[in-house]
Amino acid sequence: GGLREWNADPRRPTPGGEAIVTVGDRFAAALADQVARGVGRTVVVVSHAMAIRSGVGWAFGMPPELWGSLRVLPASVTILRLWADGGRELVTLSTPSSR
């Protein structure tokens, strides 16, 4: 019943959970920390769809109200490249993994 409202209002927490902006703040801090540790390496992050949506949305400056519109399939692969100079590249979003 509340899924549409939760996707539309990024400040609305799930029952017993957190709001997507809170997830986005934590995910953005983790991504920024990884960039600060140095580039030219591969970092693998395994997470839930909403966290991945928030990370991609943050990386491209999307308002949190639009993060819910990014669709991330279960067990899919998203490749996001971040550079120390602020450059960002979304290589793939939600590509199904091989099974």
A tleap script that builds the chain and sets N, CA, C and O, in Angstrom:
source leaprc.protein.ff14SB
mol = sequence {
  NGLY GLY LEU ARG GLU TRP ASN ALA ASP PRO
  ARG ARG PRO THR PRO GLY GLY GLU ALA ILE
  VAL THR VAL GLY ASP ARG PHE ALA ALA ALA
  LEU ALA ASP GLN VAL ALA ARG GLY VAL GLY
  ARG THR VAL VAL VAL VAL SER HIE ALA MET
  ALA ILE ARG SER GLY VAL GLY TRP ALA PHE
  GLY MET PRO PRO GLU LEU TRP GLY SER LEU
  ARG VAL LEU PRO ALA SER VAL THR ILE LEU
  ARG LEU TRP ALA ASP GLY GLY ARG GLU LEU
  VAL THR LEU SER THR PRO SER SER CARG
}
set mol.1.N position { 0.791 -1.200 0.000 }
set mol.1.CA position { 0.000 0.000 0.000 }
set mol.1.C position { 0.831 1.261 0.000 }
set mol.1.O position { 0.477 2.216 -0.691 }
set mol.2.N position { 1.935 1.309 0.754 }
set mol.2.CA position { 2.691 2.544 0.860 }
set mol.2.C position { 3.906 2.621 -0.051 }
set mol.2.O position { 4.672 3.582 0.029 }
set mol.3.N position { 4.101 1.620 -0.923 }
set mol.3.CA position { 5.295 1.589 -1.760 }
set mol.3.C position { 5.362 2.798 -2.690 }
set mol.3.O position { 6.422 3.408 -2.834 }
set mol.4.N position { 4.261 3.143 -3.312 }
set mol.4.CA position { 4.253 4.292 -4.220 }
set mol.4.C position { 4.623 5.569 -3.470 }
set mol.4.O position { 5.423 6.374 -3.949 }
set mol.5.N position { 4.033 5.743 -2.291 }
set mol.5.CA position { 4.329 6.932 -1.492 }
set mol.5.C position { 5.789 6.946 -1.049 }
set mol.5.O position { 6.432 7.996 -1.042 }
set mol.6.N position { 6.309 5.778 -0.681 }
set mol.6.CA position { 7.697 5.690 -0.255 }
set mol.6.C position { 8.638 6.040 -1.409 }
set mol.6.O position { 9.621 6.753 -1.206 }
set mol.7.N position { 8.351 5.549 -2.609 }
set mol.7.CA position { 9.176 5.879 -3.773 }
set mol.7.C position { 9.055 7.357 -4.140 }
set mol.7.O position { 10.024 7.955 -4.610 }
set mol.8.N position { 7.889 7.947 -3.934 }
set mol.8.CA position { 7.662 9.344 -4.304 }
set mol.8.C position { 8.234 10.321 -3.278 }
set mol.8.O position { 8.613 11.436 -3.636 }
set mol.9.N position { 8.301 9.921 -2.016 }
set mol.9.CA position { 8.778 10.819 -0.961 }
set mol.9.C position { 10.042 10.238 -0.342 }
set mol.9.O position { 9.963 9.371 0.529 }
set mol.10.N position { 11.213 10.711 -0.785 }
set mol.10.CA position { 12.470 10.117 -0.315 }
set mol.10.C position { 12.759 10.361 1.163 }
set mol.10.O position { 13.696 9.781 1.714 }
set mol.11.N position { 11.974 11.202 1.800 }
set mol.11.CA position { 12.191 11.463 3.227 }
set mol.11.C position { 11.280 10.614 4.120 }
set mol.11.O position { 11.349 10.691 5.346 }
set mol.12.N position { 10.444 9.820 3.497 }
set mol.12.CA position { 9.510 8.965 4.230 }
set mol.12.C position { 10.184 7.625 4.537 }
set mol.12.O position { 10.549 6.897 3.614 }
set mol.13.N position { 10.352 7.296 5.804 }
set mol.13.CA position { 10.976 6.005 6.129 }
set mol.13.C position { 10.003 4.843 5.937 }
set mol.13.O position { 8.787 5.007 6.035 }
set mol.14.N position { 10.562 3.682 5.666 }
set mol.14.CA position { 9.737 2.489 5.618 }
set mol.14.C position { 9.374 2.132 7.059 }
set mol.14.O position { 10.081 2.534 7.983 }
set mol.15.N position { 8.299 1.396 7.266 }
set mol.15.CA position { 7.974 0.973 8.634 }
set mol.15.C position { 9.140 0.189 9.237 }
set mol.15.O position { 9.541 -0.848 8.709 }
set mol.16.N position { 9.668 0.683 10.324 }
set mol.16.CA position { 10.787 0.019 10.978 }
set mol.16.C position { 12.112 0.176 10.257 }
set mol.16.O position { 13.103 -0.449 10.634 }
set mol.17.N position { 12.140 1.008 9.220 }
set mol.17.CA position { 13.362 1.163 8.429 }
set mol.17.C position { 13.780 2.616 8.310 }
set mol.17.O position { 13.572 3.416 9.222 }
set mol.18.N position { 14.369 2.941 7.181 }
set mol.18.CA position { 14.869 4.289 6.993 }
set mol.18.C position { 14.406 4.864 5.661 }
set mol.18.O position { 13.925 4.142 4.788 }
set mol.19.N position { 14.558 6.153 5.526 }
set mol.19.CA position { 14.191 6.850 4.290 }
set mol.19.C position { 15.310 6.707 3.269 }
set mol.19.O position { 16.469 6.500 3.630 }
set mol.20.N position { 14.959 6.818 1.995 }
set mol.20.CA position { 15.965 6.675 0.941 }
set mol.20.C position { 17.032 7.770 1.021 }
set mol.20.O position { 18.182 7.522 0.659 }
set mol.21.N position { 16.679 8.976 1.488 }
set mol.21.CA position { 17.715 10.009 1.610 }
set mol.21.C position { 18.746 9.609 2.654 }
set mol.21.O position { 19.920 9.951 2.513 }
set mol.22.N position { 18.345 8.903 3.683 }
set mol.22.CA position { 19.286 8.424 4.690 }
set mol.22.C position { 20.203 7.362 4.084 }
set mol.22.O position { 21.413 7.367 4.306 }
set mol.23.N position { 19.609 6.464 3.325 }
set mol.23.CA position { 20.397 5.449 2.614 }
set mol.23.C position { 21.373 6.153 1.672 }
set mol.23.O position { 22.552 5.802 1.612 }
set mol.24.N position { 20.874 7.146 0.940 }
set mol.24.CA position { 21.703 7.895 -0.003 }
set mol.24.C position { 22.858 8.610 0.667 }
set mol.24.O position { 23.965 8.639 0.129 }
set mol.25.N position { 22.617 9.185 1.832 }
set mol.25.CA position { 23.691 9.867 2.564 }
set mol.25.C position { 24.809 8.890 2.927 }
set mol.25.O position { 25.990 9.191 2.756 }
set mol.26.N position { 24.424 7.727 3.425 }
set mol.26.CA position { 25.430 6.720 3.811 }
set mol.26.C position { 26.170 6.178 2.593 }
set mol.26.O position { 27.389 6.011 2.619 }
set mol.27.N position { 25.415 5.904 1.515 }
set mol.27.CA position { 26.017 5.349 0.305 }
set mol.27.C position { 26.955 6.363 -0.336 }
set mol.27.O position { 28.046 6.007 -0.779 }
set mol.28.N position { 26.535 7.629 -0.387 }
set mol.28.CA position { 27.371 8.689 -0.963 }
set mol.28.C position { 28.664 8.845 -0.166 }
set mol.28.O position { 29.738 9.004 -0.747 }
set mol.29.N position { 28.562 8.799 1.158 }
set mol.29.CA position { 29.760 8.915 2.002 }
set mol.29.C position { 30.712 7.746 1.741 }
set mol.29.O position { 31.927 7.933 1.689 }
set mol.30.N position { 30.163 6.553 1.577 }
set mol.30.CA position { 30.998 5.377 1.308 }
set mol.30.C position { 31.679 5.490 -0.057 }
set mol.30.O position { 32.855 5.154 -0.194 }
set mol.31.N position { 30.941 5.962 -1.069 }
set mol.31.CA position { 31.538 6.132 -2.393 }
set mol.31.C position { 32.618 7.208 -2.364 }
set mol.31.O position { 33.694 7.019 -2.932 }
set mol.32.N position { 32.342 8.330 -1.711 }
set mol.32.CA position { 33.330 9.407 -1.608 }
set mol.32.C position { 34.575 8.922 -0.877 }
set mol.32.O position { 35.689 9.293 -1.245 }
set mol.33.N position { 34.402 8.107 0.139 }
set mol.33.CA position { 35.530 7.551 0.876 }
set mol.33.C position { 36.374 6.662 -0.033 }
set mol.33.O position { 37.603 6.700 0.028 }
set mol.34.N position { 35.728 5.873 -0.863 }
set mol.34.CA position { 36.470 4.999 -1.774 }
set mol.34.C position { 37.260 5.817 -2.798 }
set mol.34.O position { 38.392 5.459 -3.125 }
set mol.35.N position { 36.689 6.895 -3.303 }
set mol.35.CA position { 37.412 7.759 -4.244 }
set mol.35.C position { 38.609 8.394 -3.541 }
set mol.35.O position { 39.693 8.490 -4.117 }
set mol.36.N position { 38.412 8.825 -2.298 }
set mol.36.CA position { 39.501 9.456 -1.535 }
set mol.36.C position { 40.650 8.483 -1.278 }
set mol.36.O position { 41.793 8.907 -1.112 }
set mol.37.N position { 40.358 7.199 -1.244 }
set mol.37.CA position { 41.399 6.183 -1.011 }
set mol.37.C position { 42.252 5.947 -2.246 }
set mol.37.O position { 43.281 5.275 -2.175 }
set mol.38.N position { 41.835 6.489 -3.363 }
set mol.38.CA position { 42.621 6.364 -4.589 }
set mol.38.C position { 41.821 5.740 -5.712 }
set mol.38.O position { 40.938 4.912 -5.492 }
set mol.39.N position { 42.151 6.157 -6.912 }
set mol.39.CA position { 41.459 5.650 -8.096 }
set mol.39.C position { 42.372 4.676 -8.832 }
set mol.39.O position { 43.473 4.377 -8.370 }
set mol.40.N position { 41.914 4.190 -9.964 }
set mol.40.CA position { 42.711 3.234 -10.712 }
set mol.40.C position { 42.601 1.832 -10.154 }
set mol.40.O position { 43.496 1.009 -10.351 }
set mol.41.N position { 41.519 1.555 -9.463 }
set mol.41.CA position { 41.303 0.233 -8.884 }
set mol.41.C position { 39.826 -0.090 -8.993 }
set mol.41.O position { 39.003 0.785 -9.261 }
set mol.42.N position { 39.509 -1.321 -8.789 }
set mol.42.CA position { 38.126 -1.769 -8.846 }
set mol.42.C position { 37.645 -2.067 -7.434 }
set mol.42.O position { 38.319 -2.756 -6.668 }
set mol.43.N position { 36.483 -1.545 -7.103 }
set mol.43.CA position { 35.853 -1.810 -5.814 }
set mol.43.C position { 34.499 -2.436 -6.115 }
set mol.43.O position { 33.728 -1.899 -6.910 }
set mol.44.N position { 34.211 -3.544 -5.499 }
set mol.44.CA position { 32.930 -4.218 -5.687 }
set mol.44.C position { 32.062 -3.931 -4.471 }
set mol.44.O position { 32.477 -4.135 -3.330 }
set mol.45.N position { 30.857 -3.457 -4.730 }
set mol.45.CA position { 29.893 -3.179 -3.673 }
set mol.45.C position { 28.686 -4.065 -3.924 }
set mol.45.O position { 28.115 -4.043 -5.014 }
set mol.46.N position { 28.303 -4.827 -2.950 }
set mol.46.CA position { 27.112 -5.669 -3.046 }
set mol.46.C position { 26.077 -5.068 -2.110 }
set mol.46.O position { 26.323 -4.899 -0.916 }
set mol.47.N position { 24.919 -4.750 -2.665 }
set mol.47.CA position { 23.911 -4.078 -1.850 }
set mol.47.C position { 22.515 -4.306 -2.413 }
set mol.47.O position { 22.330 -4.985 -3.423 }
set mol.48.N position { 21.554 -3.726 -1.738 }
set mol.48.CA position { 20.156 -3.802 -2.156 }
set mol.48.C position { 19.875 -2.779 -3.245 }
set mol.48.O position { 20.618 -1.811 -3.405 }
set mol.49.N position { 18.812 -2.994 -3.985 }
set mol.49.CA position { 18.450 -2.135 -5.106 }
set mol.49.C position { 18.320 -0.665 -4.701 }
set mol.49.O position { 18.801 0.215 -5.415 }
set mol.50.N position { 17.678 -0.392 -3.570 }
set mol.50.CA position { 17.462 1.004 -3.191 }
set mol.50.C position { 18.778 1.712 -2.904 }
set mol.50.O position { 18.925 2.889 -3.232 }
set mol.51.N position { 19.725 1.027 -2.306 }
set mol.51.CA position { 21.032 1.632 -2.054 }
set mol.51.C position { 21.747 1.916 -3.374 }
set mol.51.O position { 22.370 2.967 -3.528 }
set mol.52.N position { 21.661 1.001 -4.308 }
set mol.52.CA position { 22.291 1.209 -5.613 }
set mol.52.C position { 21.622 2.374 -6.333 }
set mol.52.O position { 22.305 3.207 -6.928 }
set mol.53.N position { 20.303 2.439 -6.285 }
set mol.53.CA position { 19.586 3.574 -6.877 }
set mol.53.C position { 20.062 4.886 -6.280 }
set mol.53.O position { 20.315 5.851 -7.001 }
set mol.54.N position { 20.183 4.919 -4.961 }
set mol.54.CA position { 20.590 6.163 -4.309 }
set mol.54.C position { 22.025 6.535 -4.680 }
set mol.54.O position { 22.329 7.714 -4.858 }
set mol.55.N position { 22.903 5.549 -4.797 }
set mol.55.CA position { 24.289 5.822 -5.179 }
set mol.55.C position { 24.404 6.375 -6.588 }
set mol.55.O position { 25.138 7.333 -6.829 }
set mol.56.N position { 23.681 5.774 -7.512 }
set mol.56.CA position { 23.684 6.268 -8.897 }
set mol.56.C position { 23.035 7.652 -8.962 }
set mol.56.O position { 23.548 8.554 -9.624 }
set mol.57.N position { 21.916 7.809 -8.280 }
set mol.57.CA position { 21.241 9.108 -8.257 }
set mol.57.C position { 22.127 10.195 -7.690 }
set mol.57.O position { 22.210 11.290 -8.247 }
set mol.58.N position { 22.795 9.897 -6.576 }
set mol.58.CA position { 23.721 10.861 -5.968 }
set mol.58.C position { 24.848 11.201 -6.926 }
set mol.58.O position { 25.174 12.375 -7.108 }
set mol.59.N position { 25.450 10.182 -7.545 }
set mol.59.CA position { 26.602 10.392 -8.424 }
set mol.59.C position { 26.288 11.344 -9.566 }
set mol.59.O position { 27.161 12.080 -10.024 }
set mol.60.N position { 25.050 11.330 -10.025 }
set mol.60.CA position { 24.680 12.165 -11.166 }
set mol.60.C position { 23.839 13.371 -10.785 }
set mol.60.O position { 23.237 14.021 -11.640 }
set mol.61.N position { 23.805 13.660 -9.488 }
set mol.61.CA position { 23.124 14.870 -9.042 }
set mol.61.C position { 21.621 14.868 -9.213 }
set mol.61.O position { 20.993 15.925 -9.278 }
set mol.62.N position { 21.044 13.680 -9.284 }
set mol.62.CA position { 19.589 13.588 -9.390 }
set mol.62.C position { 18.951 13.948 -8.058 }
set mol.62.O position { 19.476 13.582 -7.006 }
set mol.63.N position { 17.830 14.657 -8.082 }
set mol.63.CA position { 17.142 14.903 -6.816 }
set mol.63.C position { 16.640 13.575 -6.241 }
set mol.63.O position { 16.223 12.694 -6.993 }
set mol.64.N position { 16.676 13.430 -4.925 }
set mol.64.CA position { 16.238 12.176 -4.308 }
set mol.64.C position { 14.824 11.748 -4.718 }
set mol.64.O position { 14.512 10.557 -4.690 }
set mol.65.N position { 13.981 12.685 -5.090 }
set mol.65.CA position { 12.621 12.336 -5.521 }
set mol.65.C position { 12.620 11.474 -6.780 }
set mol.65.O position { 11.625 10.807 -7.065 }
set mol.66.N position { 13.719 11.475 -7.537 }
set mol.66.CA position { 13.798 10.684 -8.775 }
set mol.66.C position { 14.534 9.359 -8.607 }
set mol.66.O position { 14.499 8.519 -9.507 }
set mol.67.N position { 15.198 9.158 -7.473 }
set mol.67.CA position { 15.963 7.924 -7.291 }
set mol.67.C position { 15.091 6.689 -7.417 }
set mol.67.O position { 15.536 5.674 -7.952 }
set mol.68.N position { 13.871 6.754 -6.940 }
set mol.68.CA position { 12.964 5.608 -7.014 }
set mol.68.C position { 12.578 5.237 -8.435 }
set mol.68.O position { 12.060 4.145 -8.668 }
set mol.69.N position { 12.824 6.139 -9.398 }
set mol.69.CA position { 12.487 5.838 -10.791 }
set mol.69.C position { 13.564 5.012 -11.481 }
set mol.69.O position { 13.343 4.506 -12.581 }
set mol.70.N position { 14.729 4.868 -10.849 }
set mol.70.CA position { 15.775 4.010 -11.399 }
set mol.70.C position { 15.435 2.566 -11.034 }
set mol.70.O position { 15.262 2.250 -9.857 }
set mol.71.N position { 15.342 1.713 -12.008 }
set mol.71.CA position { 14.998 0.317 -11.744 }
set mol.71.C position { 16.265 -0.520 -11.682 }
set mol.71.O position { 17.092 -0.490 -12.593 }
set mol.72.N position { 16.403 -1.263 -10.601 }
set mol.72.CA position { 17.547 -2.143 -10.395 }
set mol.72.C position { 17.005 -3.536 -10.108 }
set mol.72.O position { 16.337 -3.762 -9.100 }
set mol.73.N position { 17.302 -4.459 -11.004 }
set mol.73.CA position { 16.815 -5.832 -10.868 }
set mol.73.C position { 17.590 -6.594 -9.790 }
set mol.73.O position { 18.751 -6.283 -9.524 }
set mol.74.N position { 16.956 -7.580 -9.177 }
set mol.74.CA position { 17.677 -8.436 -8.224 }
set mol.74.C position { 18.831 -9.148 -8.932 }
set mol.74.O position { 18.693 -9.571 -10.080 }
set mol.75.N position { 19.945 -9.277 -8.260 }
set mol.75.CA position { 21.126 -9.988 -8.761 }
set mol.75.C position { 21.653 -9.410 -10.074 }
set mol.75.O position { 22.242 -10.132 -10.877 }
set mol.76.N position { 21.442 -8.118 -10.292 }
set mol.76.CA position { 21.943 -7.478 -11.510 }
set mol.76.C position { 23.279 -6.799 -11.228 }
set mol.76.O position { 23.725 -6.710 -10.084 }
set mol.77.N position { 23.899 -6.327 -12.296 }
set mol.77.CA position { 25.195 -5.656 -12.195 }
set mol.77.C position { 25.046 -4.213 -12.647 }
set mol.77.O position { 24.502 -3.933 -13.716 }
set mol.78.N position { 25.535 -3.307 -11.822 }
set mol.78.CA position { 25.611 -1.893 -12.172 }
set mol.78.C position { 27.071 -1.499 -12.060 }
set mol.78.O position { 27.727 -1.794 -11.060 }
set mol.79.N position { 27.581 -0.831 -13.090 }
set mol.79.CA position { 28.974 -0.389 -13.074 }
set mol.79.C position { 28.989 1.134 -13.137 }
set mol.79.O position { 28.496 1.748 -14.084 }
set mol.80.N position { 29.565 1.711 -12.107 }
set mol.80.CA position { 29.672 3.152 -11.957 }
set mol.80.C position { 31.148 3.485 -11.786 }
set mol.80.O position { 31.817 2.938 -10.909 }
set mol.81.N position { 31.651 4.382 -12.624 }
set mol.81.CA position { 33.052 4.791 -12.507 }
set mol.81.C position { 33.102 6.201 -11.935 }
set mol.81.O position { 32.380 7.092 -12.381 }
set mol.82.N position { 33.960 6.386 -10.945 }
set mol.82.CA position { 34.130 7.687 -10.294 }
set mol.82.C position { 35.606 8.059 -10.331 }
set mol.82.O position { 36.472 7.218 -10.090 }
set mol.83.N position { 35.890 9.331 -10.635 }
set mol.83.CA position { 37.269 9.808 -10.678 }
set mol.83.C position { 37.480 10.902 -9.644 }
set mol.83.O position { 36.536 11.572 -9.224 }
set mol.84.N position { 38.731 11.071 -9.243 }
set mol.84.CA position { 39.081 12.053 -8.217 }
set mol.84.C position { 38.717 13.477 -8.620 }
set mol.84.O position { 38.454 14.306 -7.749 }
set mol.85.N position { 38.695 13.784 -9.922 }
set mol.85.CA position { 38.364 15.137 -10.373 }
set mol.85.C position { 36.863 15.392 -10.436 }
set mol.85.O position { 36.427 16.444 -10.904 }
set mol.86.N position { 36.074 14.427 -9.965 }
set mol.86.CA position { 34.618 14.580 -9.963 }
set mol.86.C position { 33.934 13.959 -11.162 }
set mol.86.O position { 32.705 13.930 -11.220 }
set mol.87.N position { 34.700 13.463 -12.119 }
set mol.87.CA position { 34.111 12.810 -13.291 }
set mol.87.C position { 33.367 11.546 -12.888 }
set mol.87.O position { 33.763 10.834 -11.965 }
set mol.88.N position { 32.288 11.289 -13.598 }
set mol.88.CA position { 31.470 10.110 -13.311 }
set mol.88.C position { 30.992 9.500 -14.620 }
set mol.88.O position { 30.725 10.211 -15.589 }
set mol.89.N position { 30.889 8.199 -14.639 }
set mol.89.CA position { 30.419 7.487 -15.816 }
set mol.89.C position { 29.577 6.302 -15.360 }
set mol.89.O position { 30.017 5.491 -14.546 }
set mol.90.N position { 28.374 6.211 -15.889 }
set mol.90.CA position { 27.525 5.051 -15.644 }
set mol.90.C position { 27.703 4.119 -16.830 }
set mol.90.O position { 27.199 4.389 -17.920 }
set mol.91.N position { 28.415 3.031 -16.621 }
set mol.91.CA position { 28.723 2.092 -17.694 }
set mol.91.C position { 27.510 1.209 -17.985 }
set mol.91.O position { 27.146 0.996 -19.142 }
set mol.92.N position { 26.899 0.704 -16.928 }
set mol.92.CA position { 25.709 -0.126 -17.081 }
set mol.92.C position { 24.870 -0.031 -15.817 }
set mol.92.O position { 25.397 0.074 -14.709 }
set mol.93.N position { 23.561 -0.070 -15.999 }
set mol.93.CA position { 22.631 -0.038 -14.875 }
set mol.93.C position { 21.744 -1.263 -14.947 }
set mol.93.O position { 21.017 -1.450 -15.922 }
set mol.94.N position { 21.796 -2.091 -13.931 }
set mol.94.CA position { 20.882 -3.214 -13.766 }
set mol.94.C position { 20.955 -4.254 -14.887 }
set mol.94.O position { 19.930 -4.755 -15.349 }
set mol.95.N position { 22.167 -4.566 -15.312 }
set mol.95.CA position { 22.342 -5.619 -16.316 }
set mol.95.C position { 22.167 -6.967 -15.613 }
set mol.95.O position { 22.824 -7.226 -14.605 }
set mol.96.N position { 21.292 -7.823 -16.134 }
set mol.96.CA position { 21.108 -9.126 -15.488 }
set mol.96.C position { 22.419 -9.898 -15.437 }
set mol.96.O position { 23.186 -9.914 -16.400 }
set mol.97.N position { 22.660 -10.533 -14.304 }
set mol.97.CA position { 23.884 -11.338 -14.169 }
set mol.97.C position { 23.673 -12.677 -14.841 }
set mol.97.O position { 22.537 -13.114 -15.026 }
set mol.98.N position { 24.789 -13.345 -15.214 }
set mol.98.CA position { 24.664 -14.679 -15.808 }
set mol.98.C position { 24.375 -15.668 -14.703 }
set mol.98.O position { 24.881 -15.546 -13.588 }
set mol.99.N position { 23.583 -16.614 -15.018 }
set mol.99.CA position { 23.220 -17.623 -14.015 }
set mol.99.C position { 23.612 -18.973 -14.481 }
set mol.99.O position { 23.391 -19.958 -13.776 }
savepdb mol mol.pdb
quit
